[in-house]
């Protein structure tokens, strides 16, 4: 039903161009989402590493001078 309405509005000649544009848009959106996920994962890993280092320093035996 929706395909029929799109076909009537845009015509058969424009349909492949619309589909190609939609596919490219979806790919760009997917790439941007993966980049954001990667940045969030990297940002989340950094504080955990520094927190672990801080706790190791706090729990380390102290030498008395």
ABEGO torsion letter per residue (X at the ends): XAAAAAAAAAEAAAAAAAAAAAAAAAAAAAAAAAAAAAAAAAAAAAAAAAAAAAAAAAABBBBBX
